[in-house]
Amino acid sequence: MRIAVVALSFSALFLCPVAGHAQEGDADAGATVFKKCATCHVVDKDQNKVGPSLQGIIGRTAGTHADFKYSQAMIDAGKGGLVWDEPTLHEYLRNPKAKIKGTKMVFPGLKKDDEIVNVIAYLKQHPK
């Protein structure tokens, strides 16, 4: 019985195309999802709006984009080591206020995993 459980666990982890790996998204679909974000953010240039520019967000330490006035919670998250990678963005985009209590971002989050994965794929197309 134990061997069967181990074998199933192993196959689920290594044979499932999503388990244990970053899920690939559709950047074109992500561009459509990003329209929900575009009121406050830009991604194609280094320009702050109501929110900071998201150009080059992947790999950036939270709360560090120049000339943007972040909440103390976001600054503290960055000082605590929060760097925007795919898993962290996924969690934040699902529920920003749960990930960083005290964030100024009023957007409630994206509830569909495919939308989150797609918008992250779109963000990845805009390095600094």
N, CA, C and O atoms as CSV, one atom per row, in Angstrom:
chain,resi,resn,atom,element,x,y,z
A,1,MET,N,N,0.824,-1.187,0.000
A,1,MET,CA,C,0.000,0.000,0.000
A,1,MET,C,C,0.870,1.255,0.000
A,1,MET,O,O,0.596,2.197,-0.743
A,2,ARG,N,N,1.932,1.275,0.839
A,2,ARG,CA,C,2.814,2.439,0.887
A,2,ARG,C,C,3.487,2.691,-0.455
A,2,ARG,O,O,3.652,3.837,-0.873
A,3,ILE,N,N,3.869,1.619,-1.119
A,3,ILE,CA,C,4.525,1.756,-2.420
A,3,ILE,C,C,3.576,2.404,-3.417
A,3,ILE,O,O,3.992,3.245,-4.214
A,4,ALA,N,N,2.313,2.019,-3.379
A,4,ALA,CA,C,1.326,2.600,-4.288
A,4,ALA,C,C,1.152,4.092,-4.023
A,4,ALA,O,O,1.054,4.875,-4.968
A,5,VAL,N,N,1.113,4.494,-2.767
A,5,VAL,CA,C,0.961,5.905,-2.416
A,5,VAL,C,C,2.181,6.699,-2.877
A,5,VAL,O,O,2.045,7.788,-3.433
A,6,VAL,N,N,3.363,6.153,-2.646
A,6,VAL,CA,C,4.592,6.822,-3.074
A,6,VAL,C,C,4.630,6.924,-4.594
A,6,VAL,O,O,4.990,7.969,-5.136
A,7,ALA,N,N,4.266,5.863,-5.274
A,7,ALA,CA,C,4.270,5.865,-6.738
A,7,ALA,C,C,3.288,6.893,-7.286
A,7,ALA,O,O,3.604,7.600,-8.243
A,8,LEU,N,N,2.114,6.983,-6.698
A,8,LEU,CA,C,1.128,7.976,-7.140
A,8,LEU,C,C,1.623,9.391,-6.871
A,8,LEU,O,O,1.464,10.276,-7.712
A,9,SER,N,N,2.210,9.603,-5.724
A,9,SER,CA,C,2.742,10.929,-5.391
A,9,SER,C,C,3.842,11.319,-6.369
A,9,SER,O,O,3.881,12.450,-6.855
A,10,PHE,N,N,4.730,10.380,-6.653
A,10,PHE,CA,C,5.827,10.629,-7.575
A,10,PHE,C,C,5.292,10.966,-8.965
A,10,PHE,O,O,5.742,11.926,-9.590
A,11,SER,N,N,4.343,10.185,-9.442
A,11,SER,CA,C,3.821,10.419,-10.783
A,11,SER,C,C,3.053,11.732,-10.852
A,11,SER,O,O,3.105,12.420,-11.872
A,12,ALA,N,N,2.349,12.088,-9.799
A,12,ALA,CA,C,1.621,13.357,-9.795
A,12,ALA,C,C,2.597,14.529,-9.818
A,12,ALA,O,O,2.339,15.533,-10.481
A,13,LEU,N,N,3.696,14.415,-9.116
A,13,LEU,CA,C,4.664,15.498,-9.045
A,13,LEU,C,C,5.459,15.645,-10.336
A,13,LEU,O,O,5.689,16.763,-10.797
A,14,PHE,N,N,5.876,14.540,-10.917
A,14,PHE,CA,C,6.777,14.621,-12.057
A,14,PHE,C,C,6.110,14.437,-13.418
A,14,PHE,O,O,6.688,14.824,-14.434
A,15,LEU,N,N,4.953,13.879,-13.466
A,15,LEU,CA,C,4.306,13.665,-14.755
A,15,LEU,C,C,3.233,14.698,-15.046
A,15,LEU,O,O,2.920,14.947,-16.210
A,16,CYS,N,N,2.671,15.295,-14.025
A,16,CYS,CA,C,1.675,16.337,-14.228
A,16,CYS,C,C,2.370,17.563,-14.816
A,16,CYS,O,O,3.387,17.995,-14.272
A,17,PRO,N,N,1.867,18.134,-15.894
A,17,PRO,CA,C,2.574,19.231,-16.532
A,17,PRO,C,C,2.628,20.511,-15.701
A,17,PRO,O,O,3.445,21.383,-15.996
A,18,VAL,N,N,1.801,20.654,-14.690
A,18,VAL,CA,C,1.771,21.891,-13.913
A,18,VAL,C,C,2.454,21.725,-12.571
A,18,VAL,O,O,3.088,22.665,-12.091
A,19,ALA,N,N,2.346,20.564,-11.950
A,19,ALA,CA,C,2.870,20.367,-10.599
A,19,ALA,C,C,4.368,20.577,-10.562
A,19,ALA,O,O,5.113,19.997,-11.353
A,20,GLY,N,N,4.802,21.414,-9.633
A,20,GLY,CA,C,6.220,21.620,-9.436
A,20,GLY,C,C,6.891,22.525,-10.458
A,20,GLY,O,O,8.101,22.734,-10.384
A,21,HIS,N,N,6.141,23.066,-11.408
A,21,HIS,CA,C,6.711,23.921,-12.440
A,21,HIS,C,C,5.863,25.169,-12.587
A,21,HIS,O,O,4.664,25.155,-12.308
A,22,ALA,N,N,6.495,26.251,-13.028
A,22,ALA,CA,C,5.735,27.455,-13.342
A,22,ALA,C,C,4.851,27.153,-14.544
A,22,ALA,O,O,5.292,26.554,-15.525
A,23,GLN,N,N,3.639,27.564,-14.451
A,23,GLN,CA,C,2.694,27.321,-15.532
A,23,GLN,C,C,2.902,28.370,-16.621
A,23,GLN,O,O,3.011,29.559,-16.320
A,24,GLU,N,N,2.958,27.949,-17.863
A,24,GLU,CA,C,3.123,28.873,-18.969
A,24,GLU,C,C,1.770,29.513,-19.266
A,24,GLU,O,O,0.735,28.846,-19.281
A,25,GLY,N,N,1.805,30.782,-19.493
A,25,GLY,CA,C,0.581,31.511,-19.792
A,25,GLY,C,C,0.559,31.997,-21.225
A,25,GLY,O,O,1.510,31.802,-21.982
A,26,ASP,N,N,-0.522,32.621,-21.576
A,26,ASP,CA,C,-0.748,33.182,-22.894
A,26,ASP,C,C,-0.629,34.699,-22.761
A,26,ASP,O,O,-1.531,35.353,-22.238
A,27,ALA,N,N,0.485,35.253,-23.235
A,27,ALA,CA,C,0.744,36.689,-23.082
A,27,ALA,C,C,-0.303,37.536,-23.801
A,27,ALA,O,O,-0.645,38.619,-23.327
A,28,ASP,N,N,-0.818,37.059,-24.938
A,28,ASP,CA,C,-1.849,37.818,-25.649
A,28,ASP,C,C,-3.128,37.902,-24.813
A,28,ASP,O,O,-3.754,38.958,-24.720
A,29,ALA,N,N,-3.502,36.782,-24.213
A,29,ALA,CA,C,-4.667,36.800,-23.320
A,29,ALA,C,C,-4.367,37.657,-22.094
A,29,ALA,O,O,-5.259,38.321,-21.567
A,30,GLY,N,N,-3.113,37.645,-21.640
A,30,GLY,CA,C,-2.704,38.464,-20.509
A,30,GLY,C,C,-2.817,39.953,-20.795
A,30,GLY,O,O,-3.120,40.740,-19.897
A,31,ALA,N,N,-2.574,40.345,-22.051
A,31,ALA,CA,C,-2.719,41.754,-22.437
A,31,ALA,C,C,-4.172,42.196,-22.258
A,31,ALA,O,O,-4.441,43.329,-21.858
A,32,THR,N,N,-5.091,41.302,-22.555
A,32,THR,CA,C,-6.509,41.613,-22.361
A,32,THR,C,C,-6.830,41.722,-20.876
A,32,THR,O,O,-7.539,42.639,-20.460
A,33,VAL,N,N,-6.318,40.801,-20.078
A,33,VAL,CA,C,-6.540,40.838,-18.622
A,33,VAL,C,C,-5.920,42.106,-18.038
A,33,VAL,O,O,-6.485,42.714,-17.129
A,34,PHE,N,N,-4.758,42.501,-18.560
A,34,PHE,CA,C,-4.053,43.670,-18.028
A,34,PHE,C,C,-4.881,44.946,-18.154
A,34,PHE,O,O,-4.626,45.910,-17.432
A,35,LYS,N,N,-5.843,44.975,-19.033
A,35,LYS,CA,C,-6.711,46.153,-19.161
A,35,LYS,C,C,-7.371,46.486,-17.822
A,35,LYS,O,O,-7.691,47.646,-17.559
A,36,LYS,N,N,-7.575,45.477,-16.981
A,36,LYS,CA,C,-8.127,45.708,-15.637
A,36,LYS,C,C,-7.131,46.474,-14.767
A,36,LYS,O,O,-7.525,47.141,-13.811
A,37,CYS,N,N,-5.865,46.383,-15.091
A,37,CYS,CA,C,-4.777,46.995,-14.311
A,37,CYS,C,C,-4.358,48.351,-14.876
A,37,CYS,O,O,-3.764,49.170,-14.175
A,38,ALA,N,N,-4.678,48.579,-16.162
A,38,ALA,CA,C,-4.147,49.725,-16.896
A,38,ALA,C,C,-4.662,51.071,-16.404
A,38,ALA,O,O,-4.086,52.101,-16.752
A,39,THR,N,N,-5.709,51.097,-15.623
A,39,THR,CA,C,-6.172,52.349,-15.054
A,39,THR,C,C,-5.097,52.937,-14.139
A,39,THR,O,O,-4.932,54.154,-14.060
A,40,CYS,N,N,-4.373,52.057,-13.452
A,40,CYS,CA,C,-3.387,52.490,-12.458
A,40,CYS,C,C,-1.942,52.201,-12.831
A,40,CYS,O,O,-1.035,52.821,-12.275
A,41,HIS,N,N,-1.699,51.276,-13.760
A,41,HIS,CA,C,-0.338,50.834,-14.067
A,41,HIS,C,C,-0.073,50.848,-15.565
A,41,HIS,O,O,-0.984,50.673,-16.375
A,42,VAL,N,N,1.192,51.059,-15.917
A,42,VAL,CA,C,1.671,50.822,-17.283
A,42,VAL,C,C,2.752,49.755,-17.209
A,42,VAL,O,O,3.383,49.563,-16.170
A,43,VAL,N,N,2.952,49.075,-18.309
A,43,VAL,CA,C,3.959,48.014,-18.343
A,43,VAL,C,C,4.936,48.215,-19.489
A,43,VAL,O,O,6.031,47.653,-19.467
A,44,ASP,N,N,4.568,48.993,-20.476
A,44,ASP,CA,C,5.395,49.132,-21.667
A,44,ASP,C,C,6.389,50.284,-21.597
A,44,ASP,O,O,7.180,50.471,-22.522
A,45,LYS,N,N,6.362,51.063,-20.505
A,45,LYS,CA,C,7.341,52.127,-20.304
A,45,LYS,C,C,7.532,52.369,-18.813
A,45,LYS,O,O,6.717,51.962,-17.985
A,46,ASP,N,N,8.605,53.028,-18.503
A,46,ASP,CA,C,8.969,53.279,-17.114
A,46,ASP,C,C,8.307,54.577,-16.648
A,46,ASP,O,O,8.954,55.613,-16.499
A,47,GLN,N,N,6.999,54.483,-16.425
A,47,GLN,CA,C,6.219,55.665,-16.048
A,47,GLN,C,C,5.234,55.285,-14.951
A,47,GLN,O,O,4.451,54.348,-15.107
A,48,ASN,N,N,5.277,55.998,-13.867
A,48,ASN,CA,C,4.327,55.760,-12.779
A,48,ASN,C,C,3.014,56.460,-13.072
A,48,ASN,O,O,2.988,57.534,-13.674
A,49,LYS,N,N,1.939,55.850,-12.647
A,49,LYS,CA,C,0.616,56.458,-12.700
A,49,LYS,C,C,0.110,56.473,-11.258
A,49,LYS,O,O,0.858,56.844,-10.353
A,50,VAL,N,N,-1.121,56.086,-11.031
A,50,VAL,CA,C,-1.637,55.931,-9.675
A,50,VAL,C,C,-0.837,54.849,-8.957
A,50,VAL,O,O,-0.584,54.939,-7.755
A,51,GLY,N,N,-0.444,53.824,-9.715
A,51,GLY,CA,C,0.430,52.763,-9.225
A,51,GLY,C,C,1.766,52.849,-9.939
A,51,GLY,O,O,1.890,53.570,-10.929
A,52,PRO,N,N,2.767,52.127,-9.455
A,52,PRO,CA,C,4.083,52.168,-10.093
A,52,PRO,C,C,4.090,51.472,-11.446
A,52,PRO,O,O,3.249,50.617,-11.721
A,53,SER,N,N,5.047,51.847,-12.284
A,53,SER,CA,C,5.243,51.149,-13.547
A,53,SER,C,C,5.536,49.687,-13.250
A,53,SER,O,O,6.253,49.367,-12.302
A,54,LEU,N,N,4.981,48.813,-14.058
A,54,LEU,CA,C,5.240,47.381,-13.896
A,54,LEU,C,C,6.249,46.876,-14.919
A,54,LEU,O,O,6.470,45.670,-15.029
A,55,GLN,N,N,6.855,47.780,-15.660
A,55,GLN,CA,C,7.916,47.383,-16.580
A,55,GLN,C,C,9.073,46.824,-15.756
A,55,GLN,O,O,9.567,47.492,-14.847
A,56,GLY,N,N,9.497,45.634,-16.061
A,56,GLY,CA,C,10.598,45.004,-15.339
A,56,GLY,C,C,10.237,44.556,-13.930
A,56,GLY,O,O,11.115,44.453,-13.074
A,57,ILE,N,N,8.970,44.289,-13.678
A,57,ILE,CA,C,8.529,43.889,-12.331
A,57,ILE,C,C,9.126,42.549,-11.898
A,57,ILE,O,O,9.420,42.362,-10.717
A,58,ILE,N,N,9.308,41.620,-12.829
A,58,ILE,CA,C,9.850,40.313,-12.482
A,58,ILE,C,C,11.298,40.495,-12.005
A,58,ILE,O,O,12.155,40.977,-12.746
A,59,GLY,N,N,11.546,40.104,-10.768
A,59,GLY,CA,C,12.870,40.228,-10.179
A,59,GLY,C,C,13.068,41.497,-9.362
A,59,GLY,O,O,14.104,41.656,-8.716
A,60,ARG,N,N,12.094,42.403,-9.378
A,60,ARG,CA,C,12.213,43.655,-8.623
A,60,ARG,C,C,11.844,43.427,-7.164
A,60,ARG,O,O,10.917,42.676,-6.859
A,61,THR,N,N,12.569,44.074,-6.270
A,61,THR,CA,C,12.234,44.043,-4.857
A,61,THR,C,C,10.999,44.913,-4.642
A,61,THR,O,O,10.913,46.016,-5.183
A,62,ALA,N,N,10.063,44.429,-3.871
A,62,ALA,CA,C,8.815,45.160,-3.605
A,62,ALA,C,C,9.113,46.523,-2.995
A,62,ALA,O,O,10.009,46.672,-2.165
A,63,GLY,N,N,8.340,47.511,-3.427
A,63,GLY,CA,C,8.428,48.840,-2.848
A,63,GLY,C,C,9.650,49.640,-3.224
A,63,GLY,O,O,10.058,50.531,-2.479
A,64,THR,N,N,10.252,49.337,-4.381
A,64,THR,CA,C,11.513,49.996,-4.713
A,64,THR,C,C,11.520,50.760,-6.034
A,64,THR,O,O,12.566,51.292,-6.405
A,65,HIS,N,N,10.417,50.841,-6.755
A,65,HIS,CA,C,10.450,51.579,-8.021
A,65,HIS,C,C,10.661,53.063,-7.734
A,65,HIS,O,O,9.981,53.645,-6.889
A,66,ALA,N,N,11.601,53.661,-8.442
A,66,ALA,CA,C,11.962,55.063,-8.210
A,66,ALA,C,C,10.774,55.999,-8.398
A,66,ALA,O,O,9.917,55.794,-9.257
A,67,ASP,N,N,10.756,57.012,-7.580
A,67,ASP,CA,C,9.784,58.112,-7.685
A,67,ASP,C,C,8.334,57.685,-7.477
A,67,ASP,O,O,7.418,58.370,-7.932
A,68,PHE,N,N,8.114,56.566,-6.798
A,68,PHE,CA,C,6.740,56.177,-6.457
A,68,PHE,C,C,6.607,56.159,-4.943
A,68,PHE,O,O,7.482,55.652,-4.241
A,69,LYS,N,N,5.519,56.710,-4.449
A,69,LYS,CA,C,5.273,56.768,-3.010
A,69,LYS,C,C,4.473,55.531,-2.595
A,69,LYS,O,O,3.248,55.499,-2.711
A,70,TYR,N,N,5.185,54.523,-2.114
A,70,TYR,CA,C,4.580,53.264,-1.684
A,70,TYR,C,C,4.025,53.383,-0.268
A,70,TYR,O,O,4.405,54.269,0.498
A,71,SER,N,N,3.119,52.471,0.054
A,71,SER,CA,C,2.654,52.347,1.440
A,71,SER,C,C,3.820,51.832,2.278
A,71,SER,O,O,4.735,51.190,1.762
A,72,GLN,N,N,3.775,52.114,3.552
A,72,GLN,CA,C,4.819,51.608,4.446
A,72,GLN,C,C,4.817,50.078,4.435
A,72,GLN,O,O,5.871,49.454,4.561
A,73,ALA,N,N,3.640,49.478,4.285
A,73,ALA,CA,C,3.539,48.013,4.247
A,73,ALA,C,C,4.317,47.437,3.065
A,73,ALA,O,O,4.981,46.409,3.201
A,74,MET,N,N,4.240,48.093,1.907
A,74,MET,CA,C,4.958,47.610,0.718
A,74,MET,C,C,6.462,47.816,0.891
A,74,MET,O,O,7.256,46.948,0.526
A,75,ILE,N,N,6.849,48.953,1.441
A,75,ILE,CA,C,8.268,49.205,1.695
A,75,ILE,C,C,8.823,48.171,2.665
A,75,ILE,O,O,9.911,47.634,2.458
A,76,ASP,N,N,8.066,47.897,3.726
A,76,ASP,CA,C,8.499,46.903,4.716
A,76,ASP,C,C,8.589,45.509,4.105
A,76,ASP,O,O,9.480,44.734,4.452
A,77,ALA,N,N,7.660,45.184,3.188
A,77,ALA,CA,C,7.705,43.878,2.523
A,77,ALA,C,C,8.995,43.739,1.726
A,77,ALA,O,O,9.634,42.687,1.757
A,78,GLY,N,N,9.380,44.792,1.014
A,78,GLY,CA,C,10.627,44.773,0.257
A,78,GLY,C,C,11.840,44.660,1.168
A,78,GLY,O,O,12.767,43.899,0.888
A,79,LYS,N,N,11.833,45.413,2.251
A,79,LYS,CA,C,12.950,45.349,3.200
A,79,LYS,C,C,13.031,43.969,3.844
A,79,LYS,O,O,14.101,43.525,4.259
A,80,GLY,N,N,11.878,43.296,3.922
A,80,GLY,CA,C,11.832,41.945,4.475
A,80,GLY,C,C,12.224,40.872,3.473
A,80,GLY,O,O,12.238,39.687,3.806
A,81,GLY,N,N,12.545,41.282,2.237
A,81,GLY,CA,C,13.030,40.323,1.246
A,81,GLY,C,C,12.050,39.942,0.158
A,81,GLY,O,O,12.354,39.065,-0.650
A,82,LEU,N,N,10.874,40.572,0.104
A,82,LEU,CA,C,9.896,40.216,-0.931
A,82,LEU,C,C,10.376,40.691,-2.295
A,82,LEU,O,O,10.572,41.886,-2.515
A,83,VAL,N,N,10.560,39.750,-3.197
A,83,VAL,CA,C,10.947,40.025,-4.575
A,83,VAL,C,C,9.848,39.470,-5.464
A,83,VAL,O,O,9.344,38.371,-5.232
A,84,TRP,N,N,9.480,40.233,-6.478
A,84,TRP,CA,C,8.395,39.826,-7.365
A,84,TRP,C,C,8.870,38.767,-8.357
A,84,TRP,O,O,9.476,39.079,-9.382
A,85,ASP,N,N,8.580,37.513,-8.028
A,85,ASP,CA,C,8.787,36.405,-8.949
A,85,ASP,C,C,7.401,35.859,-9.289
A,85,ASP,O,O,6.397,36.370,-8.792
A,86,GLU,N,N,7.339,34.839,-10.119
A,86,GLU,CA,C,6.037,34.328,-10.555
A,86,GLU,C,C,5.156,33.835,-9.402
A,86,GLU,O,O,3.987,34.216,-9.339
A,87,PRO,N,N,5.667,33.008,-8.493
A,87,PRO,CA,C,4.794,32.542,-7.401
A,87,PRO,C,C,4.306,33.692,-6.501
A,87,PRO,O,O,3.152,33.705,-6.073
A,88,THR,N,N,5.186,34.643,-6.222
A,88,THR,CA,C,4.809,35.768,-5.363
A,88,THR,C,C,3.781,36.648,-6.058
A,88,THR,O,O,2.802,37.067,-5.440
A,89,LEU,N,N,3.995,36.932,-7.340
A,89,LEU,CA,C,3.007,37.711,-8.097
A,89,LEU,C,C,1.671,36.987,-8.155
A,89,LEU,O,O,0.616,37.609,-8.031
A,90,HIS,N,N,1.719,35.673,-8.342
A,90,HIS,CA,C,0.483,34.891,-8.409
A,90,HIS,C,C,-0.322,35.080,-7.117
A,90,HIS,O,O,-1.523,35.344,-7.154
A,91,GLU,N,N,0.346,34.944,-6.006
A,91,GLU,CA,C,-0.314,35.085,-4.712
A,91,GLU,C,C,-0.831,36.517,-4.509
A,91,GLU,O,O,-1.950,36.714,-4.035
A,92,TYR,N,N,-0.020,37.501,-4.867
A,92,TYR,CA,C,-0.407,38.901,-4.690
A,92,TYR,C,C,-1.581,39.261,-5.599
A,92,TYR,O,O,-2.532,39.909,-5.162
A,93,LEU,N,N,-1.513,38.840,-6.861
A,93,LEU,CA,C,-2.578,39.188,-7.801
A,93,LEU,C,C,-3.906,38.521,-7.449
A,93,LEU,O,O,-4.970,39.030,-7.798
A,94,ARG,N,N,-3.845,37.394,-6.764
A,94,ARG,CA,C,-5.078,36.738,-6.326
A,94,ARG,C,C,-5.760,37.555,-5.231
A,94,ARG,O,O,-6.981,37.716,-5.242
A,95,ASN,N,N,-4.966,38.076,-4.277
A,95,ASN,CA,C,-5.551,38.824,-3.161
A,95,ASN,C,C,-4.484,39.756,-2.579
A,95,ASN,O,O,-3.795,39.396,-1.625
A,96,PRO,N,N,-4.353,40.952,-3.157
A,96,PRO,CA,C,-3.289,41.864,-2.729
A,96,PRO,C,C,-3.308,42.186,-1.235
A,96,PRO,O,O,-2.255,42.200,-0.597
A,97,LYS,N,N,-4.460,42.438,-0.682
A,97,LYS,CA,C,-4.549,42.831,0.727
A,97,LYS,C,C,-4.225,41.682,1.680
A,97,LYS,O,O,-3.807,41.922,2.813
A,98,ALA,N,N,-4.408,40.461,1.247
A,98,ALA,CA,C,-4.033,39.309,2.077
A,98,ALA,C,C,-2.522,39.087,2.034
A,98,ALA,O,O,-1.920,38.713,3.040
A,99,LYS,N,N,-1.907,39.316,0.868
A,99,LYS,CA,C,-0.461,39.105,0.725
A,99,LYS,C,C,0.330,40.184,1.456
A,99,LYS,O,O,1.312,39.894,2.139
A,100,ILE,N,N,-0.113,41.442,1.301
A,100,ILE,CA,C,0.577,42.559,1.951
A,100,ILE,C,C,-0.473,43.402,2.666
A,100,ILE,O,O,-1.085,44.297,2.083
A,101,LYS,N,N,-0.660,43.096,3.922
A,101,LYS,CA,C,-1.634,43.833,4.733
A,101,LYS,C,C,-1.184,45.277,4.870
A,101,LYS,O,O,-0.079,45.554,5.338
A,102,GLY,N,N,-2.058,46.201,4.455
A,102,GLY,CA,C,-1.727,47.618,4.511
A,102,GLY,C,C,-1.316,48.199,3.166
A,102,GLY,O,O,-0.965,49.376,3.087
A,103,THR,N,N,-1.353,47.394,2.102
A,103,THR,CA,C,-1.035,47.916,0.772
A,103,THR,C,C,-2.056,48.993,0.387
A,103,THR,O,O,-3.214,48.939,0.802
A,104,LYS,N,N,-1.615,49.959,-0.403
A,104,LYS,CA,C,-2.520,51.004,-0.890
A,104,LYS,C,C,-3.361,50.517,-2.063
A,104,LYS,O,O,-4.365,51.142,-2.407
A,105,MET,N,N,-2.967,49.419,-2.674
A,105,MET,CA,C,-3.673,48.950,-3.863
A,105,MET,C,C,-5.101,48.560,-3.503
A,105,MET,O,O,-5.328,47.723,-2.629
A,106,VAL,N,N,-6.056,49.177,-4.186
A,106,VAL,CA,C,-7.467,48.929,-3.877
A,106,VAL,C,C,-8.059,47.806,-4.732
A,106,VAL,O,O,-9.157,47.330,-4.445
A,107,PHE,N,N,-7.354,47.382,-5.764
A,107,PHE,CA,C,-7.843,46.307,-6.635
A,107,PHE,C,C,-8.046,45.036,-5.809
A,107,PHE,O,O,-7.148,44.630,-5.071
A,108,PRO,N,N,-9.214,44.405,-5.927
A,108,PRO,CA,C,-9.495,43.230,-5.096
A,108,PRO,C,C,-8.757,41.961,-5.506
A,108,PRO,O,O,-8.689,41.008,-4.730
A,109,GLY,N,N,-8.212,41.938,-6.698
A,109,GLY,CA,C,-7.473,40.761,-7.147
A,109,GLY,C,C,-8.159,40.047,-8.290
A,109,GLY,O,O,-9.321,40.309,-8.602
A,110,LEU,N,N,-7.427,39.145,-8.906
A,110,LEU,CA,C,-7.942,38.299,-9.977
A,110,LEU,C,C,-8.277,36.950,-9.371
A,110,LEU,O,O,-7.441,36.360,-8.686
A,111,LYS,N,N,-9.451,36.459,-9.600
A,111,LYS,CA,C,-9.887,35.217,-8.951
A,111,LYS,C,C,-9.651,33.968,-9.796
A,111,LYS,O,O,-9.708,32.853,-9.277
A,112,LYS,N,N,-9.388,34.142,-11.092
A,112,LYS,CA,C,-9.203,32.987,-11.971
A,112,LYS,C,C,-7.713,32.740,-12.199
A,112,LYS,O,O,-6.980,33.639,-12.610
A,113,ASP,N,N,-7.276,31.510,-11.928
A,113,ASP,CA,C,-5.865,31.156,-12.098
A,113,ASP,C,C,-5.362,31.422,-13.502
A,113,ASP,O,O,-4.240,31.900,-13.674
A,114,ASP,N,N,-6.174,31.120,-14.519
A,114,ASP,CA,C,-5.714,31.324,-15.893
A,114,ASP,C,C,-5.487,32.805,-16.181
A,114,ASP,O,O,-4.564,33.148,-16.919
A,115,GLU,N,N,-6.302,33.686,-15.617
A,115,GLU,CA,C,-6.087,35.121,-15.803
A,115,GLU,C,C,-4.777,35.559,-15.151
A,115,GLU,O,O,-4.031,36.356,-15.719
A,116,ILE,N,N,-4.505,35.036,-13.963
A,116,ILE,CA,C,-3.276,35.393,-13.254
A,116,ILE,C,C,-2.059,34.909,-14.036
A,116,ILE,O,O,-1.110,35.665,-14.242
A,117,VAL,N,N,-2.086,33.667,-14.466
A,117,VAL,CA,C,-0.965,33.092,-15.224
A,117,VAL,C,C,-0.762,33.865,-16.526
A,117,VAL,O,O,0.373,34.109,-16.934
A,118,ASN,N,N,-1.853,34.247,-17.173
A,118,ASN,CA,C,-1.744,34.976,-18.438
A,118,ASN,C,C,-1.207,36.388,-18.239
A,118,ASN,O,O,-0.386,36.848,-19.033
A,119,VAL,N,N,-1.646,37.077,-17.206
A,119,VAL,CA,C,-1.141,38.437,-16.981
A,119,VAL,C,C,0.332,38.394,-16.579
A,119,VAL,O,O,1.087,39.298,-16.938
A,120,ILE,N,N,0.753,37.379,-15.854
A,120,ILE,CA,C,2.179,37.239,-15.529
A,120,ILE,C,C,2.981,36.995,-16.808
A,120,ILE,O,O,4.067,37.553,-16.963
A,121,ALA,N,N,2.469,36.176,-17.725
A,121,ALA,CA,C,3.144,35.962,-19.012
A,121,ALA,C,C,3.268,37.287,-19.772
A,121,ALA,O,O,4.288,37.544,-20.411
A,122,TYR,N,N,2.245,38.111,-19.701
A,122,TYR,CA,C,2.276,39.426,-20.337
A,122,TYR,C,C,3.330,40.324,-19.682
A,122,TYR,O,O,4.093,40.996,-20.376
A,123,LEU,N,N,3.370,40.334,-18.360
A,123,LEU,CA,C,4.353,41.149,-17.630
A,123,LEU,C,C,5.783,40.720,-17.989
A,123,LEU,O,O,6.676,41.560,-18.105
A,124,LYS,N,N,5.991,39.426,-18.163
A,124,LYS,CA,C,7.313,38.908,-18.498
A,124,LYS,C,C,7.814,39.420,-19.853
A,124,LYS,O,O,9.018,39.428,-20.109
A,125,GLN,N,N,6.904,39.838,-20.703
A,125,GLN,CA,C,7.284,40.345,-22.030
A,125,GLN,C,C,7.817,41.780,-21.970
A,125,GLN,O,O,8.253,42.332,-22.980
A,126,HIS,N,N,7.776,42.375,-20.776
A,126,HIS,CA,C,8.180,43.772,-20.639
A,126,HIS,C,C,9.285,43.932,-19.600
A,126,HIS,O,O,9.068,44.501,-18.530
A,127,PRO,N,N,10.484,43.419,-19.930
A,127,PRO,CA,C,11.603,43.606,-19.004
A,127,PRO,C,C,12.066,45.062,-19.064
A,127,PRO,O,O,11.697,45.809,-19.971
A,128,LYS,N,N,12.844,45.432,-18.124
A,128,LYS,CA,C,13.365,46.803,-18.095
A,128,LYS,C,C,14.519,46.956,-19.059
A,128,LYS,O,O,15.088,48.042,-19.174
